[in-house]
Amino acid sequence: MNNDISEKVKPYDSEAGGKKEQVTRMFDNIAGGYDFLNRLLSARFDVKWRNKLTDLILSHSPGKVLDVATGTGDVALTLVHKDGDVHVDGVDISAKMLEVAGKKVDQQNMGTRISLSLGDAEKMVQADNTYDVVTASFGVRNFEDLDKGLTEMHRVLRPEGSIYNSIIFIFKIYFLWLVVSGRVTLKRTNIYMIRFKHFLTVKSS
């Protein structure tokens, strides 16, 4: 299996630049209106979905959560508002999206519980076995190299930890291939793919 699909699908197909560069530019360009458009175009389904996602994440009673492709910080903020003990590290490749997230974190006085940083999901600086839960919401679709992104998410996850993503069924098959082929270190992991009302669980042990 390879990354042909993830590499070919770009925001600006007719323009130069790799997918990662184009995704960064796209989110930098729309950051200011992202939240409004997200609510409008999804008819506020994003709010319902986010509440379901965060309830599932918190069902594991995590101490530390990594929110990959955190964007404007809505998942991170929802988590800390719902649970007084959880701490969230949010990472995103778009500086402009993080600016919006940072303002929201400051306005809601959550700066001691949410840490935001500019970073590449395929080359994360976070240490191995650090997080109880790693989530990327819909961010996996924007990875330029799916192998590297999923491997990094698995690397920073603690044994018995959980990964949450909202993506098509192929994610399940792809991750299993990474395990079988030895591309990720074998450890017990709970993988959750959230697509509308369907919740699929994969466990590798």
ABEGO torsion letter per residue (X at the ends): XBAAAAAABBABAABBEBAAAAAAAAAAAAAAAAAAAAAAAAGGAAAAAAAAAAAAAAAAGBABBBBBGAEAGAAAAAAAAABAABBBBBBBABAAAAAAAAAAAAAAGAAAABBBBBBBAABBABBBGABABBBAEAAAAABABAAAAAAAAAAABBBGBBBBBBBBAAAAAAAAAAAAAGABBBBBBBBBBBBEABBBBBBBX
